[in-house]
């Protein structure tokens, strides 16, 4: 299999990881987390306890997860068939399979724990991690890695900056999951057992999360101006500018959703933007090393 062909498999896995975020958030925000009280079936050995909304949404999410396992397995097979074979691509593909399986198992535990908020938060963090891994796979599928390939560090200072940016993002996303876990969207709906919430005041969690988001955006802004002063390539500047725009938009949506008492539509957008920021941070980190593109994937 040519590198140009494998890139499409890597892209499919990357998109699949994003789909996990979207469907998982939809289950929680529609109150469908307990729509199917059993796993892997829905209700007492049946595929669906009823054809009502919540069981349908919850079980549809499980079907999506099964499909994603299939996508990652096909990608792993494609990585082994790729010529020349790249061990790094094979390893990352296998890690994606493991991640999807762990996500499914954790989802089952979440159901049987009656939506334990700590486990639900861990569920989201794992999904974000898989998005990052999918982005790394897609990036590596386009560039040459391994012994003898070009790997030029463009700026040691920016490499350290990229690592610090990861620390800030990690703090933001953890604080965000704590905020969500302290809010009203427990994942259950009216008439079901009310899921517990995290033992934090929503206002306090929101304040901490908001301060961290502000610090993150300010840091990205500082990086952008530093790149401009250094006369960095326009492509690098544009990448940081996109991250700044997405991060600022995420902060704005977060503020509006809090003021408007967390409407589900805005919360869903906020989660999607959180994943988008993770992709931006990943791309910034990877772009600090200059590499040659794979044969057939060169830019004209």
N, C-alpha and C positions, 0 to 999 in steps of 0.2 A: 504494500500500500504506500502510495506517495505521501510525503509530508503535506502537500496541498489538500489531499483527501482527508487525512487524519485531522487537520485543523477543523473541519466541519463537525466531526465527532466531538472534539473538545469543546466547540462552541455549543453543541447540543447539550452536553453535560453542564456547562456553565449556565445556560438558560434554565435547565432543569432545577439547578440549585436555587435560582431566583423564584421559580414556581413554588418551591417548598415554602418560602417566606410568605408569598401571597396567599396560598391556600390555607396555611396554618393560621395566619392572622384572621382570615375570613371565618374560620371555625370559631375562634375565640370571640370575635367581635359580634357574631350573630348569636352567641349564646348556645352554640351547638356542641360544646366540648363534652357534654354528657348525653348527647343525642343517641349515642350507642354505648350502653353501659358495659358491654362485653367486648372482648378482643380475641382473635381477629374477626369473629363474626360480630354482628351488631347486637342481637338480643336473643339469648337462650338458644344459641345454635343457628339462628336464622340470619340471613344476610341483612335483613332490615326488620326492625320491630314494627314499623309502620311506614307509610309513604309520606309522612308529614315532613315539614321543612328541616327540622334539626337533625333527625336521623339521616336524611338524605345528604345534607351538607357534610356531616361527620364521616359518613361512609364514602362519599365521593372523594374526600381528602385522603382516605386510606387507599382508594383505588389509584389516585394520583401517585401516592408514595410507591405503590407496586410498579407502576409504569416507570417511575424514576429509577428504581432499582434496575429495571430492564435497560434503560438508557445508559446507565453507568457500566453495566456488565458489557454491553455492546462496545462501549468506548474502551474498556480495558482490553477486550479481544482485539479491537482495532489497533491499540497501542502495541500489542505483541506482533501484529501482522505488519506494522509500519516498517518501511525499509528506507534508511537504516533504522534498526530498532534502537530506541532510546530508553535506558533503564529508568531514568527520572520520570518519563511520561508513564511508564508502566506502573511505577510505585504510586504516583499521584492518582492514577485511575483506580487502582485498588483501594487507596485511602478513601476515595469518593464512594465506592461501594460500601466500605465499612461505615462511613459516615451516615449514609442513607439508612442502612440497617440499624445502626445505633439510634438514629432519629425515630425509626418505627418502633423499636423496642421501648425507648423512652416515652413515646406517645402512648403505648399500652400501659406503662407504669403510671403515667399521668391520669389515664382514665380510671384505673383501679384505685388510685389514691384520691379519687374524687377531686381532681384538679388542684393538687397541692401547689400553692403559688411558687414555692421555691423550685419545684420540678418544672413547672410551666416556664419559668424564667430561664432555667437551664436549657429547656427545649429550644427556646428562641436563640440563645447564645450559640448553641450547637449549629443551628441552621445558618446563622451569620458566618460562623467559621467555615461551613461548607461552601458558602458563596465565595469567600476569600480563596478557598482551595480551588474552586472551579475557575476563578479568575486567573490564578497562578497557572493552572493547566493550559488554559487557552493562550496565555501569554507565552509560555514555554513552547507551545506547539508552533509558534510563529518564528521563534528565534533559535539560534544554535547554542546548545549547552554541551558541556563535557570537556574532556582533556583536549588541549590544542586549539580550542575556540577562543575568539576574542572576548575579553571581559574587562573592559576599561572602566575603572571607577572615575566618574566624571568630577566628583568633588567629595573628598572625605568629610568635609563639613556638612554637606547635604545628606550624606549617608547617616551621620549622627542625628541630623534633623529629622530624617524619615523615621528613624527608630523612636525618637521622642514623640513624633506625631502618632505612632502606633500606641504609645502609652496613653496619650490623651484620648485617642478614640476609644480605647478599651475602657477607660474610666467613664466616658460619655455613655457607651452602650450598656455597661453594667448599671450605671445610675438610671438609665432609661428603662431597663427591665424592672428595676426596683420600683420606679415610679408607676409603671403600668401595673405591676403586681400589687400596688397599694391603692389603685384606682377602682372604679366601679365595674370594669369589664372583666369579670371573673372567668368567663367562658361558659357559664351555665345560664339557663333561662328560667323564666317564671314557671313555678310549679315543680322545679327540680330542686335537689339538695343544693343549698347555697354554698358555693365554694368559699373557702377561707381566703383572706387577703393577707398580704405581708404586714407585719406589725409596725408600720411606719405611717405617720400622718402624710396624706397626699400632698398637702401644701409644703411640708418640709422636704419631701422627696423631690417635688417639682422644683423647689428653689435650688437644691444642690445640683440637680440635673441641668437646670437653666444656666447656672454659673459655669458649669463645666463646658456646656455647649458654647457659651460666650468666649471662654478661654480658648477652646478649640478653633473657633472661627477667627479670633484675633491672631492666633498662631499661624493659621493658613494665610491670612492677610500679610503677616510679616514675611512669610516665605515668598509670597508673590512679589513683594517689593524688593526683596533681596535678590531674587532672580532677575528682575528688571535692572537693578543696579549693576549686576554682574554681566549683563548682556547675554544671558543664557539663551539658548535656541528658542525660537518662537513656539515650537512644539511643546517644550517643557513649560513655558509660561502659560500656554493655553490649557495644559493639563491641570495646573494648579488653579488657574482661574475657574475652570469648570468645577473643581472641588470646592472652591470658595462659594460659587453660586449655589451649588447643591446643598452645601452645609448651611448657608444662610437661609435658603428656602426651608430646610428642615427645621431650623430654629424658629422661623416665622410661623410655620404650620404648628409647631409645638406650642407656641405662645397663643395662637388663635384657638387651638383645640382646648387649651386649659380655660381660656376666657369663656368659651362657648360650652363648657361642661362636657368636654370629651365626646363629641358626636362620632359615631363609628366610622363614617366615611373619612374624616380627617385623621383618625387614628390609623386607619389602614394606609393612607398616604404617608403618614409619618414613619410607619414601619418600613415601607418600600424605600423611602428616602434614606433611612438608616442603612439599609443594605447598599444603596447607591453610594453613600459616603464610604462604606467599607471598600467598595470597588475602587473608588478614587484614591483612597489611602494606599491600597495595594499597588495600583498603577504608579503612584508617585514613588513608592519604595523600589519597585522593579526598574523604573526608568533611570535610577541612579547608576546603573551599570550599562555601559554601551556594548551591545552585542550585534552580530551580523544576523540578518534574516535568513531563514531557511531557503534553500534553492527552490525557486518557483514562487516564492512569496516576497521577492524583492519589490520595493516600491519603484515605480517608473519615474 
